[in-house]
């Protein structure tokens, strides 16, 4: 074989090796791309899940929906099987709020170190649980916690009938005409009145944060860790909103009075110390608001 033929043969062999290497390289890239585009099963929140929600209840309520997602788009720790979903949520709590349609991951759930008891088991015999809601200002700006005591103040309009004309009521001279408009001997008068309606009511729960039993500390949640053993911080809410939904421990009569107050008046809440002693008050009207004779102050003697 001549020298030129040998050189040509070697060149052809090297070209073939190079072509094969390029083919192998491109095939590897294509395989990786196809692998990344592979669809896998995922589970999403069908509706928003609040912080502290029990995973077992979420599973029973059918809140979780099943779908598919590209492998390359999966978040870290994504749950990809029904068995894994049951294991991750069973007996655990959501460590932070989970948005609707968000993919369920292992880092969103943590194991509770104490058993949860139904709220009904925490209500003393003869008492009931009643939930009320206020705005942030009327509800002490979210400073009320389970185990605290609160007072309720109501402002409402009270209509008094069969009042002798020109006689004072709560210090205010009545100048209305008789109910039939004839100037008879009796009239009706509406007075705006503010007074404590109930005092020293125990707070059983705020939102879903329940008062611990006597001698028991607050439930402790085991921190979730990542693959390297580092703690995963809970998801922070976009905006801190004061908790203004309160579940009170009340007697049947107190429950009726609270329901009437919210249906017919404007209710404010006050937070009291643990050594609070109930105080008797006379309430406030426009006459007593300024601690004086308002008619005399305005119009003179």
C-alpha positions as CSV (number, residue, x, y, z in Angstrom):
1,X,0.0,0.0,0.0
2,X,1.3,3.4,-1.0
3,X,2.0,6.2,1.4
4,X,-0.8,8.3,0.0
5,X,-3.3,5.4,0.3
6,X,-2.2,4.9,4.0
7,X,-2.6,8.6,4.8
8,X,-6.1,8.5,3.1
9,X,-7.1,5.5,5.1
10,X,-6.0,7.0,8.4
11,X,-7.9,10.2,7.6
12,X,-11.0,8.2,6.8
13,X,-10.8,6.3,10.1
14,X,-10.3,9.5,12.1
15,X,-13.2,11.2,10.3
16,X,-15.4,8.2,11.1
17,X,-14.4,8.3,14.8
18,X,-15.1,12.0,14.9
19,X,-18.5,11.6,13.2
20,X,-19.3,8.8,15.7
21,X,-18.3,10.9,18.7
22,X,-20.4,13.9,17.4
23,X,-23.4,11.5,16.9
24,X,-23.0,10.1,20.4
25,X,-22.8,13.7,21.8
26,X,-25.9,14.9,20.0
27,X,-27.8,11.7,21.0
28,X,-26.9,12.3,24.6
29,X,-28.2,15.9,24.5
30,X,-31.4,14.8,22.8
31,X,-31.9,12.1,25.5
32,X,-31.4,14.7,28.2
33,X,-33.8,17.1,26.6
34,X,-36.4,14.4,26.2
35,X,-35.9,13.3,29.8
36,X,-36.5,16.9,31.0
37,X,-39.7,17.1,29.0
38,X,-41.0,13.9,30.5
39,X,-44.3,14.3,32.2
40,X,-44.7,13.1,35.8
41,X,-47.7,13.0,38.2
42,X,-48.0,15.9,40.6
43,X,-50.6,17.0,43.1
44,X,-51.9,20.5,43.5
45,X,-54.0,22.4,46.0
46,X,-57.5,22.7,44.5
47,X,-58.2,25.6,46.8
48,X,-56.1,27.7,49.2
49,X,-54.9,25.8,52.3
50,X,-54.4,27.8,55.5
51,X,-51.4,27.6,57.7
52,X,-51.9,24.9,60.4
53,X,-54.4,22.9,58.4
54,X,-54.4,19.2,59.2
55,X,-53.2,17.1,56.3
56,X,-55.5,14.2,57.1
57,X,-58.5,16.5,56.9
58,X,-57.3,18.0,53.7
59,X,-57.1,14.5,52.2
60,X,-60.6,13.6,53.4
61,X,-62.1,16.9,52.0
62,X,-60.7,16.1,48.5
63,X,-58.9,19.5,48.3
64,X,-55.9,18.0,46.5
65,X,-56.2,17.5,42.8
66,X,-54.0,15.3,40.5
67,X,-52.2,16.5,37.4
68,X,-49.0,16.4,35.3
69,X,-45.9,18.6,35.0
70,X,-42.7,18.6,33.1
71,X,-39.8,17.0,35.1
72,X,-37.7,20.1,34.5
73,X,-40.4,22.3,36.1
74,X,-40.8,20.3,39.3
75,X,-40.2,22.2,42.6
76,X,-37.8,20.6,45.1
77,X,-39.5,17.8,47.0
78,X,-42.6,17.6,44.8
79,X,-45.0,14.8,45.7
80,X,-45.3,12.5,42.6
81,X,-47.3,9.5,43.8
82,X,-50.5,8.7,45.7
83,X,-48.6,6.7,48.3
84,X,-46.1,9.5,48.9
85,X,-49.1,12.0,49.2
86,X,-50.7,9.9,51.9
87,X,-47.4,9.6,53.8
88,X,-46.5,13.3,53.6
89,X,-49.9,14.7,54.6
90,X,-51.1,12.0,57.0
91,X,-50.8,13.2,60.6
92,X,-49.1,16.4,59.6
93,X,-49.8,20.2,59.5
94,X,-49.3,22.8,56.9
95,X,-46.3,24.9,58.0
96,X,-47.5,27.8,56.0
97,X,-50.3,28.9,53.7
98,X,-50.5,27.0,50.4
99,X,-51.9,28.9,47.4
100,X,-54.5,27.5,45.1
101,X,-53.0,25.4,42.2
102,X,-49.6,25.3,44.0
103,X,-47.8,22.0,43.7
104,X,-47.7,19.9,46.9
105,X,-44.2,19.4,48.2
106,X,-42.7,17.6,51.3
107,X,-41.4,20.9,52.8
108,X,-44.9,22.3,53.1
109,X,-45.9,19.8,55.9
110,X,-44.4,19.0,59.3
111,X,-45.1,16.4,61.9
112,X,-47.0,17.5,65.1
113,X,-45.4,16.2,68.2
114,X,-48.6,16.1,70.3
115,X,-52.0,14.6,69.6
116,X,-54.7,17.0,68.5
117,X,-58.0,16.9,70.5
118,X,-61.4,17.9,69.2
119,X,-62.3,21.4,70.4
120,X,-65.5,20.0,72.0
121,X,-63.3,18.1,74.5
122,X,-61.8,21.3,75.7
123,X,-65.1,22.9,76.6
124,X,-66.0,22.6,80.3
125,X,-69.3,21.0,81.3
126,X,-72.1,23.5,81.2
127,X,-70.3,25.8,78.8
128,X,-70.5,26.3,75.0
129,X,-68.2,27.6,72.3
130,X,-69.4,30.7,70.4
131,X,-67.4,32.3,67.6
132,X,-67.6,36.1,66.9
133,X,-65.7,38.3,64.5
134,X,-64.7,41.9,64.7
135,X,-62.5,44.2,62.7
136,X,-58.9,44.8,63.8
137,X,-59.6,48.0,65.8
138,X,-62.6,46.6,67.7
139,X,-60.8,43.3,68.2
140,X,-57.7,44.8,70.0
141,X,-55.6,44.7,66.9
142,X,-54.8,40.9,67.1
143,X,-53.3,41.0,70.6
144,X,-55.9,38.6,72.0
145,X,-54.6,35.1,72.4
146,X,-56.2,31.8,73.4
147,X,-56.4,31.6,77.2
148,X,-57.0,35.4,77.6
149,X,-60.1,37.0,78.9
150,X,-62.1,39.7,77.2
151,X,-65.0,42.1,77.9
152,X,-67.7,43.1,75.4
153,X,-69.1,46.6,75.1
154,X,-72.3,47.3,73.1
155,X,-73.7,50.5,71.7
156,X,-77.3,50.4,70.6
157,X,-80.4,52.5,70.2
158,X,-83.0,51.8,72.8
159,X,-86.6,53.0,72.3
160,X,-88.5,53.8,75.5
161,X,-92.3,54.0,75.4
162,X,-94.9,55.2,77.9
163,X,-92.6,58.1,79.1
164,X,-94.4,61.1,80.5
165,X,-93.9,64.1,78.2
166,X,-91.2,66.5,79.3
167,X,-89.8,64.0,81.8
168,X,-86.0,63.4,81.7
169,X,-84.6,60.0,80.7
170,X,-80.9,59.4,81.4
171,X,-80.7,63.1,82.2
172,X,-82.1,64.2,78.8
173,X,-85.4,66.1,78.9
174,X,-87.8,64.5,76.4
175,X,-89.4,66.9,74.0
176,X,-91.1,64.5,71.7
177,X,-94.8,64.5,71.0
178,X,-97.1,61.7,71.8
179,X,-97.1,58.6,69.7
180,X,-100.3,59.6,68.0
181,X,-99.1,63.1,67.3
182,X,-101.8,64.7,69.4
183,X,-99.5,66.0,72.2
184,X,-101.0,63.5,74.7
185,X,-99.6,62.5,78.1
186,X,-97.2,59.7,76.9
187,X,-94.4,59.7,74.3
188,X,-91.6,57.4,73.0
189,X,-87.9,58.3,73.1
190,X,-84.9,56.6,71.4
191,X,-81.7,56.8,73.4
192,X,-78.2,55.7,72.1
193,X,-76.7,53.8,75.0
194,X,-73.2,52.3,75.5
195,X,-72.4,49.8,78.2
196,X,-70.5,46.6,79.0
197,X,-72.7,43.7,78.2
198,X,-70.5,40.9,79.4
199,X,-67.2,40.8,81.3
200,X,-64.4,38.2,81.9
201,X,-65.2,35.9,79.0
202,X,-62.5,33.2,78.4
203,X,-61.1,33.0,74.9
204,X,-61.1,29.4,73.8
205,X,-59.5,29.9,70.4
206,X,-58.3,32.7,68.1
207,X,-58.8,31.7,64.4
208,X,-57.7,28.0,64.6
209,X,-55.2,28.5,67.4
210,X,-56.7,26.6,70.3
211,X,-56.1,27.3,74.0
212,X,-53.9,24.5,75.5
213,X,-55.2,22.4,78.3
214,X,-54.1,23.2,81.9
215,X,-50.5,22.1,82.5
216,X,-49.9,21.5,78.8
217,X,-47.6,23.6,76.6
218,X,-48.5,24.7,73.1
219,X,-48.1,22.0,70.4
220,X,-44.6,21.9,69.0
221,X,-44.1,21.4,65.3
222,X,-41.0,19.5,64.2
223,X,-39.1,21.6,61.7
224,X,-38.9,20.3,58.1
225,X,-35.3,19.9,56.8
226,X,-34.0,19.7,53.2
227,X,-31.8,17.0,51.7
228,X,-28.7,18.5,53.4
229,X,-30.3,18.6,56.8
230,X,-30.8,22.4,56.9
231,X,-34.1,23.6,58.4
232,X,-36.7,24.8,55.9
233,X,-38.3,28.0,57.0
234,X,-42.1,28.1,57.0
235,X,-43.8,30.0,54.1
236,X,-44.5,33.5,55.2
237,X,-47.8,35.1,54.5
238,X,-47.8,37.9,52.0
239,X,-49.3,40.3,54.5
240,X,-49.7,39.9,58.3
241,X,-53.4,40.4,59.2
242,X,-54.5,40.6,62.8
243,X,-56.5,37.6,63.9
244,X,-60.0,38.9,64.6
245,X,-62.1,35.7,64.7
246,X,-62.6,34.6,68.4
247,X,-64.2,31.5,69.9
248,X,-65.4,32.3,73.4
249,X,-66.3,29.9,76.2
250,X,-69.8,31.0,77.4
251,X,-72.9,29.8,79.2
252,X,-76.1,29.4,77.2
253,X,-77.4,32.7,78.6
254,X,-74.2,34.5,77.6
255,X,-74.4,33.0,74.1
256,X,-77.9,34.5,73.7
257,X,-76.8,37.9,74.9
258,X,-73.8,38.0,72.6
259,X,-75.9,36.9,69.6
260,X,-78.4,39.7,70.4
261,X,-75.7,42.2,70.8
262,X,-74.1,41.5,67.4
263,X,-77.5,41.4,65.7
264,X,-78.8,44.7,67.1
265,X,-75.8,46.9,68.1
266,X,-72.2,47.8,67.6
267,X,-69.8,45.6,69.7
268,X,-66.3,46.5,70.9
269,X,-63.9,44.1,72.7
270,X,-61.4,44.9,75.5
271,X,-58.6,42.7,76.7
272,X,-58.2,42.3,80.5
273,X,-55.5,40.9,82.7
274,X,-55.6,37.5,84.3
275,X,-56.4,39.0,87.7
276,X,-59.4,41.0,86.3
277,X,-62.3,41.6,88.6
278,X,-65.7,42.5,87.1
279,X,-66.7,46.1,87.5
280,X,-70.2,47.5,87.7
281,X,-70.8,50.4,85.4
282,X,-73.8,52.6,84.6
283,X,-73.1,52.9,80.9
284,X,-72.9,56.1,78.8
285,X,-75.4,58.3,77.0
286,X,-74.8,61.6,75.3
287,X,-75.7,63.4,78.5
288,X,-73.2,61.5,80.7
289,X,-70.5,61.4,78.0
290,X,-69.2,64.8,78.9
291,X,-69.7,64.5,82.7
292,X,-72.0,67.4,83.0
293,X,-75.3,69.0,82.1
294,X,-75.0,69.1,78.3
295,X,-78.3,70.9,77.8
296,X,-77.2,73.7,80.2
297,X,-73.7,73.8,78.8
298,X,-75.0,74.4,75.2
299,X,-78.1,76.4,75.8
300,X,-77.5,78.0,79.2
301,X,-79.9,78.2,82.2
